[in-house]
């Protein structure tokens, strides 16, 4: 089962999402649930890495290892909503996947 945790402190501009474990929906390399979670987490992490300097974001951790993904970022411009939108879009996507595959994903 994939366990997903997220943390948000808008006052301090700190956002984090982690996904650990395996969905075990299908064999490794064929698991659509793992693939869906991975692409959302990797897309968020890659966008942050590619645009951190432009938007004054500080990557506290971007980890995209198999079975252990974490994206944690600090936004200097607390009033800037770009990161908030990206963060919430990713969480909503993860929640949608969890609703479709509750036996594979648990949001804590």
Gaussian input, Z-matrix of N, CA and C with variables (Angstrom, degrees):
# hf/3-21g

backbone

0 1
 N
 C     1     B1
 C     2     B2     1     A1
 N     3     B3     2     A2     1     D1
 C     4     B4     3     A3     2     D2
 C     5     B5     4     A4     3     D3
 N     6     B6     5     A5     4     D4
 C     7     B7     6     A6     5     D5
 C     8     B8     7     A7     6     D6
 N     9     B9     8     A8     7     D7
 C    10    B10     9     A9     8     D8
 C    11    B11    10    A10     9     D9
 N    12    B12    11    A11    10    D10
 C    13    B13    12    A12    11    D11
 C    14    B14    13    A13    12    D12
 N    15    B15    14    A14    13    D13
 C    16    B16    15    A15    14    D14
 C    17    B17    16    A16    15    D15
 N    18    B18    17    A17    16    D16
 C    19    B19    18    A18    17    D17
 C    20    B20    19    A19    18    D18
 N    21    B21    20    A20    19    D19
 C    22    B22    21    A21    20    D20
 C    23    B23    22    A22    21    D21
 N    24    B24    23    A23    22    D22
 C    25    B25    24    A24    23    D23
 C    26    B26    25    A25    24    D24
 N    27    B27    26    A26    25    D25
 C    28    B28    27    A27    26    D26
 C    29    B29    28    A28    27    D27
 N    30    B30    29    A29    28    D28
 C    31    B31    30    A30    29    D29
 C    32    B32    31    A31    30    D30
 N    33    B33    32    A32    31    D31
 C    34    B34    33    A33    32    D32
 C    35    B35    34    A34    33    D33
 N    36    B36    35    A35    34    D34
 C    37    B37    36    A36    35    D35
 C    38    B38    37    A37    36    D36
 N    39    B39    38    A38    37    D37
 C    40    B40    39    A39    38    D38
 C    41    B41    40    A40    39    D39
 N    42    B42    41    A41    40    D40
 C    43    B43    42    A42    41    D41
 C    44    B44    43    A43    42    D42
 N    45    B45    44    A44    43    D43
 C    46    B46    45    A45    44    D44
 C    47    B47    46    A46    45    D45
 N    48    B48    47    A47    46    D46
 C    49    B49    48    A48    47    D47
 C    50    B50    49    A49    48    D48
 N    51    B51    50    A50    49    D49
 C    52    B52    51    A51    50    D50
 C    53    B53    52    A52    51    D51
 N    54    B54    53    A53    52    D52
 C    55    B55    54    A54    53    D53
 C    56    B56    55    A55    54    D54
 N    57    B57    56    A56    55    D55
 C    58    B58    57    A57    56    D56
 C    59    B59    58    A58    57    D57
 N    60    B60    59    A59    58    D58
 C    61    B61    60    A60    59    D59
 C    62    B62    61    A61    60    D60
 N    63    B63    62    A62    61    D61
 C    64    B64    63    A63    62    D62
 C    65    B65    64    A64    63    D63
 N    66    B66    65    A65    64    D64
 C    67    B67    66    A66    65    D65
 C    68    B68    67    A67    66    D66
 N    69    B69    68    A68    67    D67
 C    70    B70    69    A69    68    D68
 C    71    B71    70    A70    69    D69
 N    72    B72    71    A71    70    D70
 C    73    B73    72    A72    71    D71
 C    74    B74    73    A73    72    D72
 N    75    B75    74    A74    73    D73
 C    76    B76    75    A75    74    D74
 C    77    B77    76    A76    75    D75
 N    78    B78    77    A77    76    D76
 C    79    B79    78    A78    77    D77
 C    80    B80    79    A79    78    D78
 N    81    B81    80    A80    79    D79
 C    82    B82    81    A81    80    D80
 C    83    B83    82    A82    81    D81
 N    84    B84    83    A83    82    D82
 C    85    B85    84    A84    83    D83
 C    86    B86    85    A85    84    D84
 N    87    B87    86    A86    85    D85
 C    88    B88    87    A87    86    D86
 C    89    B89    88    A88    87    D87
 N    90    B90    89    A89    88    D88
 C    91    B91    90    A90    89    D89
 C    92    B92    91    A91    90    D90
 N    93    B93    92    A92    91    D91
 C    94    B94    93    A93    92    D92
 C    95    B95    94    A94    93    D93
 N    96    B96    95    A95    94    D94
 C    97    B97    96    A96    95    D95
 C    98    B98    97    A97    96    D96
 N    99    B99    98    A98    97    D97
 C   100   B100    99    A99    98    D98
 C   101   B101   100   A100    99    D99
 N   102   B102   101   A101   100   D100
 C   103   B103   102   A102   101   D101
 C   104   B104   103   A103   102   D102
 N   105   B105   104   A104   103   D103
 C   106   B106   105   A105   104   D104
 C   107   B107   106   A106   105   D105
 N   108   B108   107   A107   106   D106
 C   109   B109   108   A108   107   D107
 C   110   B110   109   A109   108   D108
 N   111   B111   110   A110   109   D109
 C   112   B112   111   A111   110   D110
 C   113   B113   112   A112   111   D111
 N   114   B114   113   A113   112   D112
 C   115   B115   114   A114   113   D113
 C   116   B116   115   A115   114   D114
 N   117   B117   116   A116   115   D115
 C   118   B118   117   A117   116   D116
 C   119   B119   118   A118   117   D117
 N   120   B120   119   A119   118   D118
 C   121   B121   120   A120   119   D119
 C   122   B122   121   A121   120   D120
 N   123   B123   122   A122   121   D121
 C   124   B124   123   A123   122   D122
 C   125   B125   124   A124   123   D123
 N   126   B126   125   A125   124   D124
 C   127   B127   126   A126   125   D125
 C   128   B128   127   A127   126   D126
 N   129   B129   128   A128   127   D127
 C   130   B130   129   A129   128   D128
 C   131   B131   130   A130   129   D129
 N   132   B132   131   A131   130   D130
 C   133   B133   132   A132   131   D131
 C   134   B134   133   A133   132   D132
 N   135   B135   134   A134   133   D133
 C   136   B136   135   A135   134   D134
 C   137   B137   136   A136   135   D135
 N   138   B138   137   A137   136   D136
 C   139   B139   138   A138   137   D137
 C   140   B140   139   A139   138   D138
 N   141   B141   140   A140   139   D139
 C   142   B142   141   A141   140   D140
 C   143   B143   142   A142   141   D141
 N   144   B144   143   A143   142   D142
 C   145   B145   144   A144   143   D143
 C   146   B146   145   A145   144   D144
 N   147   B147   146   A146   145   D145
 C   148   B148   147   A147   146   D146
 C   149   B149   148   A148   147   D147
 N   150   B150   149   A149   148   D148
 C   151   B151   150   A150   149   D149
 C   152   B152   151   A151   150   D150
 N   153   B153   152   A152   151   D151
 C   154   B154   153   A153   152   D152
 C   155   B155   154   A154   153   D153
 N   156   B156   155   A155   154   D154
 C   157   B157   156   A156   155   D155
 C   158   B158   157   A157   156   D156
 N   159   B159   158   A158   157   D157
 C   160   B160   159   A159   158   D158
 C   161   B161   160   A160   159   D159
 N   162   B162   161   A161   160   D160
 C   163   B163   162   A162   161   D161
 C   164   B164   163   A163   162   D162
 N   165   B165   164   A164   163   D163
 C   166   B166   165   A165   164   D164
 C   167   B167   166   A166   165   D165
 N   168   B168   167   A167   166   D166
 C   169   B169   168   A168   167   D167
 C   170   B170   169   A169   168   D168
 N   171   B171   170   A170   169   D169
 C   172   B172   171   A171   170   D170
 C   173   B173   172   A172   171   D171
 N   174   B174   173   A173   172   D172
 C   175   B175   174   A174   173   D173
 C   176   B176   175   A175   174   D174
 N   177   B177   176   A176   175   D175
 C   178   B178   177   A177   176   D176
 C   179   B179   178   A178   177   D177
 N   180   B180   179   A179   178   D178
 C   181   B181   180   A180   179   D179
 C   182   B182   181   A181   180   D180
 N   183   B183   182   A182   181   D181
 C   184   B184   183   A183   182   D182
 C   185   B185   184   A184   183   D183
 N   186   B186   185   A185   184   D184
 C   187   B187   186   A186   185   D185
 C   188   B188   187   A187   186   D186
 N   189   B189   188   A188   187   D187
 C   190   B190   189   A189   188   D188
 C   191   B191   190   A190   189   D189
 N   192   B192   191   A191   190   D190
 C   193   B193   192   A192   191   D191
 C   194   B194   193   A193   192   D192
 N   195   B195   194   A194   193   D193
 C   196   B196   195   A195   194   D194
 C   197   B197   196   A196   195   D195
 N   198   B198   197   A197   196   D196
 C   199   B199   198   A198   197   D197
 C   200   B200   199   A199   198   D198
 N   201   B201   200   A200   199   D199
 C   202   B202   201   A201   200   D200
 C   203   B203   202   A202   201   D201
 N   204   B204   203   A203   202   D202
 C   205   B205   204   A204   203   D203
 C   206   B206   205   A205   204   D204
 N   207   B207   206   A206   205   D205
 C   208   B208   207   A207   206   D206
 C   209   B209   208   A208   207   D207
 N   210   B210   209   A209   208   D208
 C   211   B211   210   A210   209   D209
 C   212   B212   211   A211   210   D210
 N   213   B213   212   A212   211   D211
 C   214   B214   213   A213   212   D212
 C   215   B215   214   A214   213   D213
 N   216   B216   215   A215   214   D214
 C   217   B217   216   A216   215   D215
 C   218   B218   217   A217   216   D216
 N   219   B219   218   A218   217   D217
 C   220   B220   219   A219   218   D218
 C   221   B221   220   A220   219   D219
 N   222   B222   221   A221   220   D220
 C   223   B223   222   A222   221   D221
 C   224   B224   223   A223   222   D222
 N   225   B225   224   A224   223   D223
 C   226   B226   225   A225   224   D224
 C   227   B227   226   A226   225   D225
 N   228   B228   227   A227   226   D226
 C   229   B229   228   A228   227   D227
 C   230   B230   229   A229   228   D228
 N   231   B231   230   A230   229   D229
 C   232   B232   231   A231   230   D230
 C   233   B233   232   A232   231   D231
 N   234   B234   233   A233   232   D232
 C   235   B235   234   A234   233   D233
 C   236   B236   235   A235   234   D234
 N   237   B237   236   A236   235   D235
 C   238   B238   237   A237   236   D236
 C   239   B239   238   A238   237   D237
 N   240   B240   239   A239   238   D238
 C   241   B241   240   A240   239   D239
 C   242   B242   241   A241   240   D240
 N   243   B243   242   A242   241   D241
 C   244   B244   243   A243   242   D242
 C   245   B245   244   A244   243   D243
 N   246   B246   245   A245   244   D244
 C   247   B247   246   A246   245   D245
 C   248   B248   247   A247   246   D246
 N   249   B249   248   A248   247   D247
 C   250   B250   249   A249   248   D248
 C   251   B251   250   A250   249   D249
 N   252   B252   251   A251   250   D250
 C   253   B253   252   A252   251   D251
 C   254   B254   253   A253   252   D252
 N   255   B255   254   A254   253   D253
 C   256   B256   255   A255   254   D254
 C   257   B257   256   A256   255   D255
 N   258   B258   257   A257   256   D256
 C   259   B259   258   A258   257   D257
 C   260   B260   259   A259   258   D258
 N   261   B261   260   A260   259   D259
 C   262   B262   261   A261   260   D260
 C   263   B263   262   A262   261   D261
 N   264   B264   263   A263   262   D262
 C   265   B265   264   A264   263   D263
 C   266   B266   265   A265   264   D264
 N   267   B267   266   A266   265   D265
 C   268   B268   267   A267   266   D266
 C   269   B269   268   A268   267   D267
 N   270   B270   269   A269   268   D268
 C   271   B271   270   A270   269   D269
 C   272   B272   271   A271   270   D270
 N   273   B273   272   A272   271   D271
 C   274   B274   273   A273   272   D272
 C   275   B275   274   A274   273   D273
 N   276   B276   275   A275   274   D274
 C   277   B277   276   A276   275   D275
 C   278   B278   277   A277   276   D276
 N   279   B279   278   A278   277   D277
 C   280   B280   279   A279   278   D278
 C   281   B281   280   A280   279   D279
 N   282   B282   281   A281   280   D280
 C   283   B283   282   A282   281   D281
 C   284   B284   283   A283   282   D282
 N   285   B285   284   A284   283   D283
 C   286   B286   285   A285   284   D284
 C   287   B287   286   A286   285   D285
 N   288   B288   287   A287   286   D286
 C   289   B289   288   A288   287   D287
 C   290   B290   289   A289   288   D288
 N   291   B291   290   A290   289   D289
 C   292   B292   291   A291   290   D290
 C   293   B293   292   A292   291   D291
 N   294   B294   293   A293   292   D292
 C   295   B295   294   A294   293   D293
 C   296   B296   295   A295   294   D294
 N   297   B297   296   A296   295   D295
 C   298   B298   297   A297   296   D296
 C   299   B299   298   A298   297   D297
 N   300   B300   299   A299   298   D298
 C   301   B301   300   A300   299   D299
 C   302   B302   301   A301   300   D300
 N   303   B303   302   A302   301   D301
 C   304   B304   303   A303   302   D302
 C   305   B305   304   A304   303   D303
 N   306   B306   305   A305   304   D304
 C   307   B307   306   A306   305   D305
 C   308   B308   307   A307   306   D306
 N   309   B309   308   A308   307   D307
 C   310   B310   309   A309   308   D308
 C   311   B311   310   A310   309   D309
 N   312   B312   311   A311   310   D310
 C   313   B313   312   A312   311   D311
 C   314   B314   313   A313   312   D312
 N   315   B315   314   A314   313   D313
 C   316   B316   315   A315   314   D314
 C   317   B317   316   A316   315   D315
 N   318   B318   317   A317   316   D316
 C   319   B319   318   A318   317   D317
 C   320   B320   319   A319   318   D318
 N   321   B321   320   A320   319   D319
 C   322   B322   321   A321   320   D320
 C   323   B323   322   A322   321   D321

   B1=1.4444
   B2=1.5331
   B3=1.3186
   B4=1.4634
   B5=1.5212
   B6=1.3168
   B7=1.4610
   B8=1.5223
   B9=1.3162
   B10=1.4566
   B11=1.5204
   B12=1.3172
   B13=1.4708
   B14=1.5155
   B15=1.3133
   B16=1.4544
   B17=1.5170
   B18=1.3146
   B19=1.4540
   B20=1.5250
   B21=1.3287
   B22=1.4590
   B23=1.5152
   B24=1.3222
   B25=1.4579
   B26=1.5245
   B27=1.3230
   B28=1.4651
   B29=1.5194
   B30=1.3073
   B31=1.4736
   B32=1.5326
   B33=1.3110
   B34=1.4617
   B35=1.5209
   B36=1.3355
   B37=1.4590
   B38=1.5155
   B39=1.3242
   B40=1.4666
   B41=1.5265
   B42=1.3311
   B43=1.4582
   B44=1.5247
   B45=1.3338
   B46=1.4659
   B47=1.5217
   B48=1.3164
   B49=1.4606
   B50=1.5273
   B51=1.3300
   B52=1.4623
   B53=1.5252
   B54=1.3069
   B55=1.4602
   B56=1.5275
   B57=1.3215
   B58=1.4658
   B59=1.5179
   B60=1.3049
   B61=1.4557
   B62=1.5222
   B63=1.3188
   B64=1.4629
   B65=1.5242
   B66=1.3141
   B67=1.4612
   B68=1.5221
   B69=1.3234
   B70=1.4591
   B71=1.5286
   B72=1.3257
   B73=1.4599
   B74=1.5238
   B75=1.3307
   B76=1.4671
   B77=1.5300
   B78=1.3460
   B79=1.4637
   B80=1.5377
   B81=1.3155
   B82=1.4618
   B83=1.5257
   B84=1.3120
   B85=1.4544
   B86=1.5178
   B87=1.3300
   B88=1.4604
   B89=1.5327
   B90=1.3073
   B91=1.4591
   B92=1.5262
   B93=1.3379
   B94=1.4709
   B95=1.5233
   B96=1.3222
   B97=1.4666
   B98=1.5282
   B99=1.3190
   B100=1.4727
   B101=1.5329
   B102=1.3142
   B103=1.4639
   B104=1.5269
   B105=1.3161
   B106=1.4690
   B107=1.5312
   B108=1.3343
   B109=1.4662
   B110=1.5252
   B111=1.3120
   B112=1.4607
   B113=1.5252
   B114=1.3271
   B115=1.4576
   B116=1.5261
   B117=1.3163
   B118=1.4666
   B119=1.5316
   B120=1.3215
   B121=1.4698
   B122=1.5300
   B123=1.3281
   B124=1.4612
   B125=1.5199
   B126=1.3100
   B127=1.4678
   B128=1.5254
   B129=1.3200
   B130=1.4638
   B131=1.5257
   B132=1.3190
   B133=1.4630
   B134=1.5176
   B135=1.3344
   B136=1.4649
   B137=1.5274
   B138=1.3221
   B139=1.4634
   B140=1.5281
   B141=1.3055
   B142=1.4729
   B143=1.5267
   B144=1.3239
   B145=1.4603
   B146=1.5292
   B147=1.3147
   B148=1.4672
   B149=1.5224
   B150=1.3268
   B151=1.4639
   B152=1.5274
   B153=1.3145
   B154=1.4603
   B155=1.5213
   B156=1.3047
   B157=1.4659
   B158=1.5307
   B159=1.3230
   B160=1.4606
   B161=1.5241
   B162=1.3413
   B163=1.4654
   B164=1.5251
   B165=1.3294
   B166=1.4668
   B167=1.5310
   B168=1.3279
   B169=1.4542
   B170=1.5205
   B171=1.3067
   B172=1.4706
   B173=1.5253
   B174=1.3249
   B175=1.4606
   B176=1.5195
   B177=1.3082
   B178=1.4555
   B179=1.5204
   B180=1.3533
   B181=1.4643
   B182=1.5272
   B183=1.3087
   B184=1.4601
   B185=1.5253
   B186=1.3390
   B187=1.4638
   B188=1.5248
   B189=1.3162
   B190=1.4647
   B191=1.5249
   B192=1.3080
   B193=1.4534
   B194=1.5292
   B195=1.2992
   B196=1.4607
   B197=1.5259
   B198=1.3118
   B199=1.4578
   B200=1.5094
   B201=1.3277
   B202=1.4664
   B203=1.5156
   B204=1.3197
   B205=1.4658
   B206=1.5274
   B207=1.3059
   B208=1.4606
   B209=1.5228
   B210=1.3166
   B211=1.4619
   B212=1.5193
   B213=1.3200
   B214=1.4596
   B215=1.5232
   B216=1.3231
   B217=1.4580
   B218=1.5254
   B219=1.3252
   B220=1.4615
   B221=1.5171
   B222=1.3188
   B223=1.4579
   B224=1.5257
   B225=1.3391
   B226=1.4678
   B227=1.5248
   B228=1.3199
   B229=1.4679
   B230=1.5212
   B231=1.3114
   B232=1.4581
   B233=1.5324
   B234=1.3082
   B235=1.4708
   B236=1.5283
   B237=1.3138
   B238=1.4603
   B239=1.5261
   B240=1.3130
   B241=1.4597
   B242=1.5265
   B243=1.3366
   B244=1.4664
   B245=1.5264
   B246=1.3077
   B247=1.4604
   B248=1.5269
   B249=1.3119
   B250=1.4603
   B251=1.5288
   B252=1.3250
   B253=1.4661
   B254=1.5170
   B255=1.3237
   B256=1.4686
   B257=1.5268
   B258=1.3141
   B259=1.4606
   B260=1.5319
   B261=1.3300
   B262=1.4674
   B263=1.5236
   B264=1.3119
   B265=1.4592
   B266=1.5346
   B267=1.3227
   B268=1.4595
   B269=1.5307
   B270=1.3184
   B271=1.4625
   B272=1.5280
   B273=1.3208
   B274=1.4711
   B275=1.5260
   B276=1.3165
   B277=1.4631
   B278=1.5182
   B279=1.3351
   B280=1.4644
   B281=1.5266
   B282=1.3383
   B283=1.4642
   B284=1.5293
   B285=1.3263
   B286=1.4681
   B287=1.5283
   B288=1.3217
   B289=1.4702
   B290=1.5296
   B291=1.3371
   B292=1.4720
   B293=1.5312
   B294=1.3170
   B295=1.4710
   B296=1.5245
   B297=1.3299
   B298=1.4608
   B299=1.5216
   B300=1.3301
   B301=1.4654
   B302=1.5342
   B303=1.3370
   B304=1.4760
   B305=1.5266
   B306=1.3222
   B307=1.4594
   B308=1.5306
   B309=1.3251
   B310=1.4725
   B311=1.5193
   B312=1.3361
   B313=1.4683
   B314=1.5131
   B315=1.3150
   B316=1.4777
   B317=1.5209
   B318=1.3216
   B319=1.4583
   B320=1.5204
   B321=1.3183
   B322=1.4797
   B323=1.5140
   A1=109.52
   A2=115.80
   A3=121.16
   A4=107.99
   A5=116.39
   A6=121.44
   A7=108.38
   A8=115.13
   A9=121.35
   A10=109.21
   A11=115.11
   A12=122.09
   A13=107.58
   A14=115.99
   A15=118.19
   A16=110.35
   A17=113.59
   A18=122.06
   A19=107.92
   A20=115.02
   A21=119.69
   A22=108.89
   A23=115.71
   A24=121.62
   A25=106.41
   A26=116.18
   A27=120.15
   A28=112.16
   A29=117.64
   A30=119.90
   A31=111.10
   A32=116.69
   A33=121.02
   A34=112.59
   A35=117.20
   A36=120.84
   A37=113.81
   A38=117.22
   A39=121.23
   A40=110.43
   A41=115.79
   A42=122.70
   A43=109.35
   A44=116.21
   A45=120.15
   A46=110.29
   A47=115.55
   A48=122.57
   A49=107.04
   A50=116.37
   A51=119.55
   A52=109.39
   A53=115.59
   A54=123.17
   A55=107.21
   A56=115.70
   A57=120.38
   A58=109.91
   A59=115.44
   A60=121.65
   A61=112.13
   A62=114.34
   A63=121.69
   A64=109.13
   A65=116.60
   A66=121.47
   A67=112.16
   A68=117.06
   A69=123.66
   A70=111.52
   A71=116.33
   A72=122.44
   A73=110.99
   A74=114.74
   A75=121.81
   A76=107.69
   A77=117.94
   A78=120.17
   A79=112.02
   A80=114.87
   A81=121.53
   A82=110.01
   A83=116.16
   A84=121.50
   A85=113.05
   A86=117.41
   A87=121.78
   A88=111.60
   A89=116.71
   A90=121.96
   A91=110.69
   A92=116.58
   A93=120.79
   A94=112.15
   A95=117.61
   A96=120.26
   A97=109.57
   A98=116.91
   A99=120.36
   A100=110.51
   A101=116.33
   A102=120.31
   A103=111.08
   A104=116.80
   A105=120.39
   A106=111.20
   A107=116.40
   A108=120.11
   A109=109.96
   A110=116.83
   A111=121.26
   A112=112.15
   A113=117.20
   A114=118.61
   A115=111.17
   A116=117.72
   A117=119.29
   A118=110.72
   A119=116.54
   A120=120.29
   A121=111.18
   A122=117.30
   A123=120.34
   A124=111.23
   A125=117.30
   A126=120.13
   A127=110.57
   A128=116.89
   A129=120.29
   A130=110.48
   A131=116.48
   A132=120.47
   A133=112.98
   A134=117.22
   A135=120.65
   A136=111.82
   A137=117.09
   A138=119.47
   A139=109.94
   A140=116.31
   A141=119.78
   A142=110.09
   A143=117.45
   A144=119.92
   A145=112.10
   A146=116.83
   A147=121.08
   A148=113.00
   A149=117.81
   A150=120.48
   A151=114.26
   A152=117.72
   A153=121.13
   A154=112.31
   A155=116.22
   A156=119.65
   A157=111.42
   A158=117.44
   A159=121.68
   A160=112.25
   A161=116.59
   A162=120.83
   A163=113.36
   A164=117.58
   A165=122.68
   A166=111.71
   A167=115.06
   A168=121.09
   A169=108.15
   A170=116.64
   A171=122.18
   A172=107.88
   A173=116.18
   A174=120.14
   A175=107.93
   A176=117.21
   A177=120.75
   A178=109.74
   A179=115.01
   A180=119.97
   A181=108.54
   A182=115.37
   A183=122.61
   A184=104.72
   A185=116.02
   A186=120.63
   A187=107.41
   A188=116.34
   A189=120.60
   A190=110.03
   A191=115.80
   A192=121.46
   A193=108.85
   A194=117.58
   A195=121.43
   A196=109.24
   A197=115.86
   A198=121.39
   A199=115.05
   A200=117.91
   A201=120.67
   A202=108.87
   A203=115.56
   A204=120.54
   A205=108.89
   A206=115.61
   A207=120.43
   A208=108.87
   A209=115.68
   A210=121.77
   A211=106.18
   A212=115.50
   A213=120.62
   A214=108.22
   A215=115.79
   A216=120.37
   A217=110.25
   A218=114.31
   A219=122.45
   A220=107.68
   A221=117.03
   A222=123.48
   A223=108.95
   A224=116.54
   A225=120.44
   A226=111.54
   A227=116.68
   A228=122.28
   A229=108.49
   A230=116.23
   A231=121.66
   A232=111.09
   A233=117.66
   A234=120.92
   A235=112.58
   A236=118.16
   A237=121.86
   A238=109.32
   A239=116.86
   A240=120.36
   A241=114.52
   A242=119.50
   A243=120.33
   A244=112.28
   A245=115.45
   A246=119.65
   A247=110.89
   A248=117.36
   A249=121.30
   A250=110.15
   A251=116.96
   A252=120.79
   A253=111.57
   A254=116.97
   A255=120.58
   A256=111.50
   A257=114.87
   A258=121.38
   A259=110.56
   A260=116.57
   A261=119.99
   A262=112.35
   A263=117.66
   A264=120.57
   A265=110.09
   A266=116.25
   A267=120.88
   A268=110.78
   A269=117.11
   A270=120.90
   A271=110.81
   A272=117.09
   A273=119.74
   A274=111.05
   A275=117.17
   A276=120.53
   A277=111.43
   A278=117.03
   A279=121.27
   A280=110.88
   A281=117.01
   A282=120.49
   A283=111.20
   A284=117.02
   A285=120.43
   A286=111.14
   A287=116.46
   A288=120.48
   A289=109.80
   A290=116.68
   A291=121.02
   A292=111.13
   A293=117.80
   A294=120.50
   A295=111.11
   A296=116.46
   A297=120.22
   A298=112.65
   A299=116.31
   A300=121.26
   A301=109.94
   A302=117.48
   A303=119.94
   A304=113.88
   A305=116.79
   A306=120.45
   A307=111.72
   A308=116.95
   A309=121.38
   A310=113.57
   A311=117.48
   A312=121.16
   A313=110.00
   A314=114.33
   A315=120.45
   A316=107.13
   A317=115.89
   A318=120.05
   A319=107.15
   A320=115.63
   A321=121.59
   A322=111.68
   D1=140.91
   D2=175.19
   D3=-89.75
   D4=127.85
   D5=175.93
   D6=-106.20
   D7=125.40
   D8=-177.80
   D9=-114.30
   D10=131.49
   D11=175.57
   D12=-126.11
   D13=145.53
   D14=172.88
   D15=-141.55
   D16=154.39
   D17=-175.60
   D18=-139.43
   D19=139.84
   D20=179.94
   D21=-144.54
   D22=129.62
   D23=172.23
   D24=-133.06
   D25=90.21
   D26=-175.92
   D27=-64.04
   D28=-32.32
   D29=-179.68
   D30=-62.16
   D31=-34.13
   D32=179.72
   D33=-101.21
   D34=-5.20
   D35=179.06
   D36=71.41
   D37=31.06
   D38=-177.14
   D39=-111.86
   D40=130.82
   D41=-176.23
   D42=-138.04
   D43=138.24
   D44=179.44
   D45=-147.63
   D46=142.75
   D47=172.98
   D48=-138.27
   D49=133.28
   D50=175.23
   D51=-129.18
   D52=147.38
   D53=176.14
   D54=-135.34
   D55=120.33
   D56=-178.03
   D57=-128.15
   D58=142.26
   D59=176.14
   D60=104.59
   D61=-170.53
   D62=-178.45
   D63=-129.89
   D64=142.97
   D65=-178.53
   D66=-68.87
   D67=-33.45
   D68=-177.82
   D69=57.91
   D70=33.04
   D71=176.29
   D72=-79.35
   D73=-33.15
   D74=-179.35
   D75=-151.58
   D76=170.77
   D77=178.48
   D78=-58.27
   D79=152.24
   D80=178.19
   D81=-51.71
   D82=131.72
   D83=-178.73
   D84=91.81
   D85=-10.24
   D86=179.55
   D87=-125.91
   D88=4.64
   D89=-173.08
   D90=-84.05
   D91=108.04
   D92=-177.18
   D93=-70.15
   D94=-27.66
   D95=179.56
   D96=-71.12
   D97=-46.73
   D98=175.97
   D99=-60.25
   D100=-41.45
   D101=-179.74
   D102=-62.56
   D103=-42.28
   D104=-179.15
   D105=-64.20
   D106=-45.71
   D107=178.42
   D108=-63.80
   D109=-44.03
   D110=-178.78
   D111=-60.39
   D112=-43.94
   D113=-176.54
   D114=-67.90
   D115=-36.70
   D116=176.87
   D117=-64.79
   D118=-46.84
   D119=-178.73
   D120=-66.53
   D121=-42.79
   D122=-179.71
   D123=-67.04
   D124=-38.42
   D125=179.06
   D126=-63.45
   D127=-44.37
   D128=177.74
   D129=-62.12
   D130=-49.22
   D131=-179.57
   D132=-60.97
   D133=-44.27
   D134=179.60
   D135=-65.52
   D136=-39.85
   D137=179.35
   D138=-64.13
   D139=-42.34
   D140=178.66
   D141=-62.30
   D142=-46.49
   D143=179.35
   D144=-61.98
   D145=-40.62
   D146=-177.77
   D147=-71.25
   D148=-26.86
   D149=-172.78
   D150=-121.58
   D151=7.84
   D152=-177.02
   D153=-56.24
   D154=-45.13
   D155=-178.57
   D156=-66.26
   D157=-41.11
   D158=-178.78
   D159=-60.90
   D160=-38.81
   D161=-173.60
   D162=-106.92
   D163=5.72
   D164=179.01
   D165=62.96
   D166=44.58
   D167=174.60
   D168=-98.09
   D169=147.65
   D170=175.93
   D171=-117.21
   D172=117.69
   D173=177.49
   D174=-74.75
   D175=114.96
   D176=175.98
   D177=-82.26
   D178=-36.20
   D179=172.51
   D180=-162.89
   D181=131.82
   D182=170.80
   D183=-128.61
   D184=104.17
   D185=-178.57
   D186=-124.56
   D187=125.56
   D188=179.77
   D189=-130.62
   D190=60.40
   D191=177.57
   D192=-92.45
   D193=155.68
   D194=178.51
   D195=-60.19
   D196=122.22
   D197=178.17
   D198=80.45
   D199=1.77
   D200=-178.90
   D201=-154.01
   D202=98.23
   D203=-178.29
   D204=-122.96
   D205=138.53
   D206=178.85
   D207=-147.40
   D208=132.46
   D209=174.85
   D210=-127.78
   D211=117.48
   D212=-179.93
   D213=-135.79
   D214=128.42
   D215=-173.17
   D216=-142.21
   D217=151.35
   D218=176.39
   D219=-119.30
   D220=129.86
   D221=-177.77
   D222=-105.22
   D223=116.03
   D224=178.13
   D225=-64.28
   D226=-34.94
   D227=-179.64
   D228=-92.18
   D229=79.42
   D230=-174.01
   D231=-55.48
   D232=-29.26
   D233=-178.49
   D234=-82.29
   D235=-10.91
   D236=-178.67
   D237=-76.40
   D238=126.67
   D239=-172.85
   D240=-91.19
   D241=-4.51
   D242=-177.39
   D243=-55.48
   D244=-49.89
   D245=-177.85
   D246=-66.73
   D247=-38.33
   D248=178.91
   D249=-59.52
   D250=-44.95
   D251=178.44
   D252=-61.98
   D253=-45.99
   D254=179.68
   D255=-61.75
   D256=-44.21
   D257=-179.26
   D258=-61.33
   D259=-49.51
   D260=-178.34
   D261=-69.04
   D262=-34.50
   D263=176.28
   D264=-61.89
   D265=-42.94
   D266=179.47
   D267=-64.75
   D268=-45.30
   D269=179.05
   D270=-61.83
   D271=-44.14
   D272=179.26
   D273=-62.18
   D274=-39.38
   D275=176.64
   D276=-62.96
   D277=-43.69
   D278=178.52
   D279=-64.72
   D280=-40.20
   D281=178.24
   D282=-65.14
   D283=-38.42
   D284=177.46
   D285=-62.48
   D286=-42.97
   D287=178.19
   D288=-64.06
   D289=-41.33
   D290=179.73
   D291=-63.18
   D292=-35.21
   D293=177.74
   D294=-67.19
   D295=-37.79
   D296=-179.66
   D297=-76.03
   D298=-30.48
   D299=-176.38
   D300=-130.72
   D301=63.76
   D302=-176.88
   D303=-63.95
   D304=-21.95
   D305=178.09
   D306=-76.78
   D307=-10.39
   D308=-174.97
   D309=-112.58
   D310=-22.11
   D311=-174.30
   D312=-134.22
   D313=135.40
   D314=175.20
   D315=-125.75
   D316=126.01
   D317=176.28
   D318=-99.50
   D319=120.86
   D320=-175.77
   D321=-94.11

